[in-house]
Amino acid sequence: MKIIREYIEFERGKTPQSAMGLGLKGKIDQWLDENYNMDYDQPGALEAILGDSELEKETREAWTKFMLSQGYDWDENELYEMFQQQIDVVGNLPLGEKKFDDVKLINTKEGWEIQFGGWEDFAKYFDGDYEKYLEEVLGGDAWTYFEDSGEYIELSDIIDFIKSNEIDLSDLKKKFIEYGGGDLSDEEMLEIISDDDEFSDLAKSLKYAAGGAQGNSNESAAFNHIKGIIINHFGLSNIEWDTDHVVYDAHITKDGVENLIQCAYLKEKQPKYNEPQYGYMSDWDKESFEMELENQLEGL
């Protein structure tokens, strides 16, 4: 009789697999109604199945996997119980999209993909009290954490940096001449700025530029550090910016999908953020120094 019923369903345009699925859904529905007076799609239905010790373990697992494949919308308690009972959540999710806040998972025949508007979308998935800080660093709005006056930086170190990186000093030279300096070589000009108090404003500009470059460099180091944690924890690769849809597209491993699901629902599974022991201290960047110097000189 079972084969005949499946054949009839097939004749009606359903595959044998979908016909069997309808039968299983009906069985689960009937069990839930008789034992818990609830419907198959009702919130808490999966929790009732997972928590019923009278159901055999194999039955609980089979029913859970079927409900996942049908797109059942679990809650935190149900997800926790599925992981406790070692049920493969990710491997039984249907093809298509599932959204977690601002992050979208896409299950395709070729594997899992992920879309997100910016790295700051992952800040909420970290454990601890750093969400605001992480969101600002990953969103490129963290200057207040890294602002640096540069007053402690020795002019001799700045001059060594300028020489070794062939910094463009044309704007500095114009200001130097305006302040009464001659049309000298860069080396002579820098020596006078270092030693002559009449050019103290230019000396301060060099220090502030170095401080700005240091701050920018440290902010970039923090961004790259945190981004690296995200990429490793969630198994991201082939990350590309989609200008048409204004999102990042990336591949994500099955383990990464499981980690994301856990992080979205279970705080104890979220990765921890730990700043390096001595903070972020990265080398200055040539372009950043030149930009900061230009800004400082414009203010004189």
C-alpha positions in Angstrom: 0.0 0.0 0.0 2.8 2.4 0.8 4.3 1.9 -2.7 0.9 2.5 -4.3 0.3 5.7 -2.3 3.8 7.0 -3.4 2.9 6.1 -7.0 -0.4 8.0 -6.8 1.5 11.1 -5.3 4.1 10.8 -8.1 1.2 10.8 -10.7 0.0 14.0 -9.1 3.3 15.6 -9.8 5.2 14.8 -6.6 8.4 12.7 -6.4 8.5 9.6 -4.2 10.8 11.5 -1.8 8.3 14.4 -1.4 5.5 12.0 -1.0 7.3 10.2 1.8 8.0 13.7 3.3 4.3 14.5 3.4 3.7 11.2 5.2 6.4 12.0 7.8 5.1 15.5 8.3 1.6 14.1 9.0 3.0 11.6 11.4 4.9 14.3 13.3 1.8 16.6 13.2 -0.4 13.8 14.6 2.1 13.0 17.4 2.4 16.7 18.4 -1.3 17.1 18.5 -2.0 14.0 20.5 0.9 14.6 23.0 1.2 18.3 23.3 -1.8 19.8 21.6 0.3 21.8 19.2 0.9 22.1 15.4 3.9 21.1 13.4 4.9 24.7 12.6 4.1 26.1 16.1 7.0 27.6 18.1 8.3 25.1 20.5 7.3 22.1 18.5 10.9 21.0 18.0 11.6 21.5 21.7 8.8 19.2 22.5 10.3 16.5 20.3 13.8 16.9 21.5 12.8 16.9 25.1 10.5 13.8 25.0 12.4 11.0 26.6 9.7 8.5 25.5 10.7 9.0 21.9 13.6 6.9 20.7 16.8 8.8 20.1 16.8 7.8 16.4 13.2 9.0 16.0 14.0 12.4 17.7 17.0 12.8 15.4 15.1 11.8 12.2 12.2 14.1 13.0 14.5 16.9 13.8 16.4 16.6 10.6 13.2 16.5 8.6 11.9 19.6 10.3 15.2 21.4 9.6 15.0 20.4 6.0 11.6 21.9 5.8 12.8 25.3 7.1 11.6 25.0 10.7 12.4 28.3 12.5 14.1 27.2 15.7 14.7 29.3 18.8 17.7 29.5 21.1 16.6 26.6 23.4 15.9 24.3 20.5 19.3 25.1 18.9 21.1 24.5 22.2 19.3 21.1 22.6 20.1 20.1 19.0 23.8 20.7 19.6 23.6 18.9 23.0 22.1 15.9 21.2 24.8 16.1 18.5 22.3 16.6 15.7 23.8 17.9 12.5 22.0 21.2 12.1 23.9 22.7 9.1 23.9 19.5 7.1 20.1 19.4 7.1 19.2 22.9 6.3 17.4 23.4 3.0 18.8 25.2 0.0 18.1 29.0 0.0 18.7 31.9 2.3 18.7 32.3 6.1 19.3 35.7 7.7 21.0 36.4 11.0 20.6 40.1 11.8 22.6 41.8 9.0 24.4 38.6 7.8 22.8 36.4 5.2 23.7 32.7 4.7 23.0 31.1 1.3 22.9 27.4 1.0 23.7 26.4 -2.7 24.3 23.1 -4.4 28.0 24.0 -4.6 28.3 24.9 -0.9 27.7 27.7 1.5 28.0 31.5 0.8 27.6 34.5 3.0 26.7 38.1 2.4 27.2 41.1 4.7 27.2 44.8 4.3 30.4 45.4 6.3 32.8 43.8 8.7 31.1 45.7 11.6 28.1 43.3 11.1 30.1 40.7 13.0 30.7 42.8 16.1 27.7 41.5 17.9 29.0 37.9 17.6 31.9 38.5 19.9 31.8 37.6 23.6 32.4 40.4 26.2 31.8 44.1 26.5 33.6 45.2 23.3 30.7 45.4 20.8 30.7 49.2 20.5 34.5 49.3 20.1 34.6 46.4 17.6 31.7 47.9 15.6 33.6 51.3 15.4 36.9 49.7 14.5 35.4 47.4 11.9 33.3 50.3 10.5 36.3 52.6 10.1 35.0 55.0 12.8 37.5 54.4 15.6 39.8 57.4 15.5 39.0 58.5 19.0 40.6 55.3 20.3 43.8 55.8 18.3 44.3 59.6 18.1 47.9 60.4 18.7 49.4 63.9 19.0 52.9 62.7 18.2 54.4 65.2 20.8 56.5 62.3 22.3 58.0 61.4 19.0 61.6 62.6 18.5 62.2 64.8 15.5 65.3 62.8 14.7 63.2 59.7 14.3 60.8 61.6 12.0 63.7 62.9 9.9 65.1 59.3 9.6 61.6 58.1 8.4 61.4 61.0 5.9 64.8 60.1 4.4 64.3 56.4 4.3 60.8 56.7 2.7 61.5 59.6 0.3 58.7 61.7 1.6 57.4 64.5 -0.6 58.4 67.7 1.2 57.4 70.2 -1.4 54.6 71.7 0.7 56.9 71.8 3.7 59.5 73.7 1.7 56.9 76.3 0.6 56.0 76.9 4.3 59.7 77.0 5.2 60.3 79.8 2.7 57.2 81.6 3.9 58.6 81.5 7.4 61.8 83.1 6.2 63.9 80.1 5.3 66.0 79.9 2.2 65.6 77.7 -0.8 67.7 74.9 0.7 68.0 71.2 0.2 65.6 69.0 2.1 68.3 67.8 4.4 69.5 71.4 5.3 65.8 72.5 5.7 65.1 69.7 8.2 68.2 70.4 10.2 67.2 74.0 10.6 63.6 73.1 11.5 65.0 70.8 14.2 67.3 73.4 15.7 65.8 76.8 15.2 62.9 77.9 17.4 61.7 80.3 14.6 60.5 77.2 12.8 58.8 75.6 15.8 55.4 75.6 14.1 56.9 73.5 11.3 58.5 71.2 13.8 55.2 70.7 15.5 53.6 70.0 12.2 56.1 67.2 11.6 55.3 65.8 15.1 51.6 66.0 14.6 51.9 64.3 11.2 53.9 61.5 12.7 51.3 61.1 15.4 48.5 61.1 12.9 50.4 58.5 10.8 50.9 56.4 14.0 47.3 56.6 14.9 46.1 55.6 11.4 48.6 52.8 11.4 47.5 51.5 14.8 43.8 51.7 13.8 44.6 49.7 10.6 46.4 47.1 12.7 43.4 46.8 15.0 41.1 46.4 12.0 43.2 43.7 10.4 43.6 41.9 13.7 39.9 41.7 14.4 39.0 41.0 10.7 41.5 38.1 10.9 39.6 36.6 13.9 36.4 36.8 11.9 37.8 35.2 8.8 39.4 32.3 10.8 36.5 31.7 13.2 33.9 31.6 10.4 36.1 30.0 7.7 35.6 32.7 5.1 37.4 32.8 1.8 37.1 34.3 -1.7 35.9 37.5 -0.2 34.8 40.1 -2.8 32.9 43.4 -2.7 29.7 43.3 -4.8 29.3 46.9 -6.0 25.9 46.2 -7.6 24.3 44.9 -4.3 26.6 46.9 -2.0 27.6 43.8 0.0 30.6 41.5 0.6 30.2 38.0 -1.0 32.3 35.2 0.4 32.5 31.4 0.7 32.0 30.0 4.2 32.8 26.5 5.4 30.2 24.2 6.9 32.1 24.5 10.3 31.9 28.3 9.8 28.2 28.2 9.2 27.8 26.2 12.4 30.0 28.7 14.3 27.9 31.6 13.0 24.6 29.9 14.0 26.0 29.2 17.4 27.3 32.7 17.8 24.0 34.2 16.8 22.1 32.2 19.5 24.6 31.1 22.2 26.8 33.7 23.8 29.1 31.0 25.3 30.1 30.0 21.8 31.1 33.5 20.7 34.8 34.2 20.1 36.6 36.3 22.6 38.4 39.5 21.7 41.7 40.2 23.4 43.7 43.2 22.5 47.5 42.6 22.3 49.3 43.0 25.6 50.9 46.3 24.6 48.1 47.5 22.4 48.6 48.1 18.7 51.9 49.6 17.6 52.5 49.5 13.9 55.0 51.2 11.6 54.0 54.5 10.0 52.7 54.4 6.5 54.3 56.7 3.9 51.1 57.8 2.3 49.4 58.4 5.6 52.3 60.5 6.8 52.3 62.6 3.6 48.5 63.1 4.0 48.8 64.1 7.6 51.6 66.5 6.9 49.6 68.1 4.2 46.7 68.6 6.6 48.9 70.1 9.3 50.6 72.5 6.9 47.2 73.7 5.5 46.3 74.8 9.1 49.3 77.1 9.4 
